[in-house]
Amino acid sequence: MFGIRHSKPQSRDRVSDTPALVRTLGGNGESTVSQRDAAHARQAWELVGTYRVAQQLIERVEDMAYVPFAGCLNAKLALSSHLSVSVAVIQAAKASKTAVLLVAPTLSAEEIHSFVEIITEHGWALPHEGIGVWRAASSIIMAVNQGHMGNHQGAGGAQGESGKSALWQSFVDVTQWAFDQGANDIDFAVHTHEGMSQVAFKIDGRYLQPERWRLPTDTMVQMLGIAWQRGDGGSDATFQQRIEQQCQLDVDLANNVQVRLRWSGMATDKGPVITLRVQKLGASALVRTLEGAGYLPWHLDVFHRVLQTKGGLTTLAGTVGSGKSVTTAILMCMLPSHIKKVTFEDPVELDMPGVYQKTIIRDLVQTGEGSNSSFAAGVRALFRSALDVFMLGEIRDPEGARVARAVLESGHSVFTTTHAPSALGIFSKFISPQVGIPVDVLATPGNVRLNVYQALLAKNCPHCALSPNDYALALELDAAALNQHHTYLACIERLYQFDSQKLRLRNPQGCPHCVNKDLPALTGFSGRTIACEMVEPDDNMCELLLAGNHVQLFRYWRELSNNQFDSPDFTGKTAMESAIYKASCGEVDPREIERQFESFVSIEHKRVAARRPRVTVTPTATPTATPTPMATSGGVE
């Protein structure tokens, strides 16, 4: 006997390893092997719950010779693809409905029992005698599920290649599931010192960790190692757990869909977290319309004014995953076809018909002139390309700022994105030492055409969203909860001056249109929509910006609002107030607005504070001074 590993079942389930309990297993599940082979084939088993589980761990192709194998039944039993790393149901003999289980070493007796129930429902059963459950390495289980391995393979089998193929296929399965669920990001969170690790997903703005995607840590590390080897642009030959790594890899999915995964690794104390940004390629990457993204007629009018004007800088800001790159791509596609459009992106994310797109991979550590020769060469070529409109994927440092400024001051239109807390906050970001655009450049009338800050909010399912009264009835709120419910609605009415019965609340029970059994946190929702604020600087704003009076600049812009929050005029209104309008139309649950921005109680507190007498302060800022951080996109007056 070789390679025997003893598991640690509960003491009441443990059967002592006596000669009477040692069995030998042949191809038909009975003790038929010869005495000569018995020394090699004899397998000890133990009771785990009520199941006879082999003590030997199947780690190599050769070990599969002792497992009765007539075919893998996972597909016939319609087991989910994610289970391919945890269990393989094997038909023990061609002429019988006897099956054995190949399971991951970490599976408990309860989990084994759940699989036995599944095979029983389909008319299969474990053998009456001998071993019914074998523990195996996840790479072996995946290889069996992919049809790469059976008991017919011996020492000469292609165990290495088949294992790699199975690991890659499992990685593709994770990507396919993420794509089908509409995930923007996939996180492989490796828990180095634990048996199990977690695959998490960013879907509709929520960070979700489905139980079904808890994987053995060793398997996850092997999957990431195989995926890294298929990547492009990484500086290391192999996947490293203790350093930050970046690359990108293309994956082919079902229905001729292609996606690109942008790999960004971060080493943490518990283990590496690999974040993969999911980007569609080819036909699946074509951008949608502004209306489809959730922009309203007032916003469309502003965008059309900008697109019809030559020159100036248009900047989209927002948090990671707020859709700013998509909006910028839509705007580029809306420009006339008779003008030449060029982009520099890091890397290209969305296909834009009629646009010359160039991927510029930049060093995230070194910045400054000469730090990236390919970027510098691209810039030189840009000014010789006779372009009309330029899009820079993001302005995040002086290097990108110099390029955007040079194109802007040459009279061309420039579109870009950045990370800033509000539309006016874009000014603070660009003036800061981290970017370094001179304030007089930004304050020159006509140089800044439009600042936009946007966020994405989950939309209510239109088929089952509930009015406030129906919500209280459906959830059968008790007296205390009902009082809290009415207090909440009253606060909204005080703040925004419209009837709270116009609101619609997410139905947590959902309906056939929105129930998501895999992700119950998304039940009751139907996609996402834009909430945004827009600032078109006028001469007064330019003067206040040049004087460094950012507080007065914010007040001036806010005074342009009509303060009617169920009105589709968004002049001077924040992104949060744009979301309030959508709540007044029943499209967004107000609780989702609080989740994205800030609580209504906090807004009310700030309004009370704003009514206090103002203190007059003589401005001391100069045009070159670092500005005071701008207010965020909340609903503060």
N, C-alpha and C positions, 0 to 999 in steps of 0.2 A: 504494500500500500504506500502511496506517495502523496505528498502535498495535502495531507489532511489538516483542515483547520477546524477547530472546535468553536461553534457558536456558543452563546450564553443564554439559553432559554431559561424561563422561570423554573425554579427547582421542582415544582409539581409536574412540569412537562418533561423533565429530563429523565431519560432512560439510561441506566448504566450500560457502559460498553462491554457487555459480556459476550462470550462466544455464541450464545443462543440468539443474540440480536444482530449478529454480523451476517449479512446477506451478500450473495453475489448476483450480479445483474447481467443477463444476456440480452440479445437483441429483441426478444419478445417479452421482456420483463420477468422471466422466470429463471430459476437457478439451473442453467443448462450448460454453462461454460465448463471446459475440461479442467481437471485438477491442475494441469500444467499452467493454464492461464489464470487460475483462481487467485494465485498469489499477487497477480498484477491487477486483476479486475475486481477483486473483493472490495466492496464499499461499505463502510460503517454508516449507519443512519441513526437519527435521534428523533424523538417526537417533539414537534413544535406545535403546541396546541394539540390537534388531533391528526396532524399530518406527518408522514415519514419523510424527513428532510435529510438529504445526504450531507455527511460531514465534510466531504471533499469539496473544495471550491474549484469550479471549472475556470481555469485561467488560460489554457492553451488549446489549440486545435486538437492535439493528441488526446486531451481529456474527454473530448466529445465522443470518443470511441465507446465509452461506457454508458452513454445516454441513448436509449432506444429512440430511433429517429426515422419517421416515414414522411415527414413534411412539417412545415410551420403553419399553424392554424390562425394566426393573428388576423390576417386579412379576411378569412372566411368567417371569423367571429366578429368582424367589424370593430376591432379594438382601435382606439384612437392612436394616431401616429406617434404622439408624444410618449406613449407607453413602450415604444420600441427600445428604450434604454433600460426599462425596468422589468419587462416580462416577455418571454416567448412561450406560447402554448404549442407543444410539440405532439403530433400524432405518433403514438408509440409503435403502431403496426398498421400496415395498409388495410388489413381485413377486419379491423376492430374500431370501436369508438372509445378506445382508451387513450388518454392523454397524460403527459407529464408536463410539469411547469419548470421553466428555466427562469429564475428570478434573481434580482439584484441582491447582494449580500445584506443590504440594509433593510429589506422589506420585513415588516413585522408579521406575526401570526394573523392579525386582523386583516392586513392587506392581502396576504396569501388567501385567506378565506374569501375575500371579495372576488378574487379571480376564480376560485373554485366554484363559487356561485354562478359566475358568468358561463363557465364551460358546462355546468350542470343544466342551466337553462337551455343550452343548445344541444342537449342529449349526449354530452361527453362525460367521462368520469375518470378519476385517478385509478391506477391499477389496484386491485384488491390486495396484492402482495408486493413486497419490494418497495423501492423508492418511488415516491410520487412527485417530490419537489427537489430540484437541484439548484444550488446557488452558483451563480456564474458572474464573471466580470462583465461590466456593461458593454465593453467592446465585443465580447463574444455574443451577448444577447442581441446586440444590434446587427452583427454579421448574420446571425441566424434569421432575423426578421427580414433582412435584405436579400436572403437567398444565396448568400455567399458561403454558407457553411452547413455541414451535416456530419453524421457519424461516418460517412464514406470517406471523409478527408483524413489523411494521415499526416505524418511528419513532414511530407513534402508539400502540404497545402499552402496556399498563398495567404497565410494568416495575417501577415503584416499589411498587405495591400487591401484585403477584404475588410480588415478592421478599420483602416483609414477610410475606405469607401463608406462604411456604415456610419462612422463618426461624421463624415461630411454630410451624408444624407440626413442625419439627425439635426445637424446645424441648419440645413436647408428647411427641414420641417419646422423648426422654431421660427425661421424667417417667414415661411409661408403663413404660419398661424398669425404672426404679428401683422403681416400685410393684410390678411383677410379681416382682421379686427380693426384695421385702420390705425395701427400704432405709428407714432412718429419716431420713437426711439425704443431700442431693446437694450436692457442692462443685463449682463452676465455678472452677477455678484458672487464671486468666489469666496467661500468661507474656508480658508486654508486649514484651520484647526478643527473643523466640523465635518461630519460624514456627508451632510447634504448641503447643497448650495442652491441659490434661487435665481431664476430668470425672471426679470421684471419688465414691465412695458409701460410706456407713457402713451396713454390713449385718451383723447379728448380732454387733455389737460390734467388727467389724473395719473398718479403713479401707482400701478396695480401689480400685485405679486400673487398671481394665481397659484393655488396649491398644486395644480396639475403640472406646473413647471418647476417643481422642486426636483433637482437632479443630484445624483451622487457627485460629490466634489471631484473625485478622480475623473469621472466621465466628462464633466464640464471642462476641466483643464485640458483633457485630451482633445475635446471638440474644438476648443479655442486654439490649440496648437496646430491642428489640421487647417482650420480656417485661416490662421495667420500666414501659413505657408502659401495659401492661394491668394493672398493680398498683394497689393502693389503700392510701392512708395514707402514701405517701412524701412527703417535704418538698420534693423537687426534681422539676422537670418531666422531666428526662432522666437516664439512667444516667450516673453519674460514677465514674471509675476511681480517683480520688485522694482520695476522702473516704468515710467510713463512711455507709452508707445502710440504711434499713429500710423494708419495706413488706410487704404480703401480697397474694397473687393466687390466684384459684380457677381450677382447670384441670379440664376434662371429659375423662375417659378412656374407654376401651372398656367395654362392658357396663354402661353407665349409672353408672359410678363417678365420683365427684367427690372431688377432693383440694384442700386449701388448702396453699399453700407460704408459709412464713414466711421472708421474705428478710432476711438479715443480711449486709451487706457489710463486709469488712475490707481496708483498703489495706495491702499489704505492699511490701517493697522490689522484689520481682520483678513485682508487679502485683496487682490486686485478687483476693481470694478471696471468692466469693459462696456462702454456705451457705444452703441451702433446707431447712428442716424440713418433712417430708412429713406432713400431717395428713389423715386420712380425714374425709369429710363425709357427711351423710345416713345412709342405711341401712348403708353400709360402715363407719361410725364407731361403731356400737354396741359397747359394751364387753363383754368376756368375763367369765368367772367367776374368782374367786380360785383355785379348783382348776385351772382352765385355765391360769392364769399360773404355776402351780407351787408355790403355798402348800400346806403339808402340814396334816394334822388338828390338830396342836398349835398352829400359827399360826392356823387357823380358829377354834379355841376362844378365843384371845386377842381376835381381831377381834370375835367375837360378844359377848364380855363388854363391850367398848367400845361397840358399837352399841346395846346394851340399857341403857346408863347415860346419864342426862341430864347435860349439862354436861361441861366439861373440854376440853383441847386435845389433838388427835391430829396428829402431824407425821410425814410421810414424807420421808426424806432419801436422797440418793444422788447419783451423778455425773450429768452430762447423758446422757440416753438410757437411764437405768436403769429406766424404767417407773414411776416414782413417781407421775406424774400419772395414769396408767392405773389404778393401784391405788386412788388417792384417788377417782377417778370410780366405780370398782366399789363402793367403800364407800358413796358417796352413793346409788347405785342400790339398795343393800341395805337402806337405812333404810326404815321403814314409809311407806306411801303417804299416811297420814293426818296427816303432819307437813309443814310448809312448809319447803322447802329452797331456799336462795339461794346463788349463787356469784358471785364477782368473779374474772375471769380475764384474762390479758394475752397473747393473746386466748383466747376459748373454743376448746378443742382437741378435745373429744369430746362427742358428743351424749349427754345424760343424761335419759332419759324421766322426766317428773314433777318436774324440777328447773328452777327459774327461773335461767337463766344469763345473765350480763351481761359483755360484753367491756369491759374498762377498759384503754385504751391509755395507758401512763404514760411520761413523759419519763425516759429512761435517764441523762440528764446532770444535770438539775436535780431535786433532791429537797427534802423539807421542806414545811412548811405553806404552802399557797398556790401551790405550784409546778405543780399540775395541777388546774385548776378542775373538769374533768369528773370526776376521781376524788373530789374533795371533795364535789361535788354528789351523786355516787352513794352516798357514805357517809352523807350526811344522809338520803337516801331509804331507805337500808337500815334505819335505826333506826325509820322510820315504817312499815315493811312487815310488822310482826308476824311475823317469821320465827321458826322453831324451831331450824334448823341452818344454819350458815354455812360455806361453803368459800371460802378465799382461795387463789388459784392458787399464790402463792409469797410467803413472807416473806423479803425480802432487804434491807430498809432500815427506818429508823424510821417512815416513813409507813405502810407495811404493818403494822408491829408495833403501832402505835397502834390501828389498826382492829381487828386480831385481839384485842388486849388488852381493848378496850372491849366487844366482843361477848362475850368470855370472862367478864369480870367482871359482865356482866349476866345470867349464868346459862345462857347458850346453849352448845351444843356447837359446837366449831370444828375444822375439818379444813384442813390446809394442807400445803405442801411447802417444803423448803429445801435448800440445798447444804451438807452437813456430812460429815465423814469417818467418822462412826459414830453409833450411836443415842445414846450419852451425849454425843457431840460436839455434838449439837443444842443442849444446854444452853449450851455454850461459845459457839456461834454466836449464840444469842439474847441472851446477856448482854453480848456484845462491843459496843463503841461503834458498829460498823457497823449494828447492829439496835437495841440499847438497851432491851431489856425488863429491868426491875429483877429482881434475883435473888430478892427476897422474893416476887414474884409467881409465879415458876416453882417456888419451894420451898414454897408453900402447898399442903398436901395436898388433892388433888382437882383442882387447877388443870391439872396435866399428866396426862392420862389415859394416853397411850401415845406412845413414841418408837420409830420404826422406821427402820432403815437397810437398804437393799436393793441388790442388784446382779443383773445378768443374765449368765448363763453359757450358752455353747453346749452343747446336748445331743448326746450320741452318737446316731448313727443306730442304732435298736434292731435293725436287720436285719443289720448287718455289724460292729458293735463287737467288738473282740477281747479275749480274756483276755490277761493278761501273757505266758503261755507261748505262746499262739497268735500273739501279736504278734511275738515274737522269731522264730518259725518263718516267718511270712508275709513279714517284711522281711529274712529271711536275714541276721541280724546277725552280724558277724564277732566274733572273740574280745574285742576291746577294747570294742566297742559292747555286747556281751552282758554284760560285766562292769559297765559303766556302768548298764545296764538293771537288773541285780540290786541294785546299790548304791542306786539310786533307790528301788526297791521296799522295800528294807530300812529306809531312812530313814522312809518313810511308816509302816511297821509300828512302828518305835520311837516315833514321835510320837503315833500315834492308836490303837495297840493293837488292831488287827484284821488278819485274814489278807489280805495284798495280792492274793491270787488272787480276792477278791471284786470287785476293780476291773475295769473295762472301758476299753480304750484306743481312741481314734478310729482307724478304718481309713483311711489316706490314699488307698488305691486305690478305696474306696467300693464301691457296689453300684447296681443299677438304681434303687433307691429314693432315692439321695442324690447320685449323680454330677452335678456341675455343670460342664459344659464351659466355660461363660462365666466362671465363678468357681471355679477348682479349689481355692482356699483354703478353700471351704466344703464340699467333698466329704468325706463321712464324718460330717457333722453333720445334725441334724434340729431346727431351731428353737432356742429358748432357754428357760431356766427360771430361776425366782427363787432366790436365796440371800439370807437376811435374818437380822437380829437384832432382837429386841424387848425394850424396857425398859418395864415398868409400875412407876413409882416408888412405893415404900412409904415409911413414915414415916422409917425409917433413912436412906434415900436423900435424902429432903427435908432432914433435919438436916445431913447431910454436904455437900449442895449449898449450904445456907444458910451453913455455916461456911467455904465455899470450899475444902474438902478434896477436890479432884477425884481425887487419886491414891487415897485411901482409898475414895472412892465407886466407882472402877473395880474395886478389889480386892474390895470387898464384893459387887458384882454378879457378879464372876467366881467367887466362892466359892459361889454358888448352883448352879453347874453340877455335874452328876453325873460329869463327865469321861469319859463313855462316848460315844465319837464315832460309833459305829454305832447309837446309840439315838435314837429320834425325839422325845426330850424335849430341847427347845432352851432351857430355862431357863438364863440366865447364859452362853449360848454366843454366839460371834461369828458374823457372816455367813460368814466363811471356814469355820468349823466346821460351819455349816449346809450349806455346799457339800461339805464332807468327807463328811457323812452321805449326800448324794446320790451321791458317788463310790463309797461303800461299797455302794450299791445298783446300781452299774453305769450310772447315768444320765449322769454327768459324767466326762470324762477329767480326772485329777488335774492334768495339765499346764495345762488351762484354768483351774484354780483358782489356780495360781501366776501365770498371766498376769493374772488379775483382781485378785489380792491381793498376795501376796509368796511368795518361794521357800521351800520346806520347809527348805532349809539355813539360811536366815535365821531361821526359826521355831525351829529346834533351837538355834541360837546364842543366841537370846534366852532360851530355857528354861534353858540352862546359866547365863546371867548372873543369872536370877531366883532361882537357888538360893544365890547369895552372901548373906552376912549383910546385913540391911537396916539402913540408917542412919536413926536416929530424928531427925526434924527438927520443931522446934516451929512449928506453923502461924503464919504472919504475915498471911495474907490476911484481908480484911474482907469483909462481904457485898456491898460496892459495888466491890470490886477487880475488875480484869479477870482472868478465870480463866486458869489454865494450860491450854494446848490439850489436848483429850482424846486418848487413844490411838485409833488407827485400828482398823478392823474386821478385824484379822488374828487369827491363832490363838495369841496369846500368853497364857500362864498367869501 
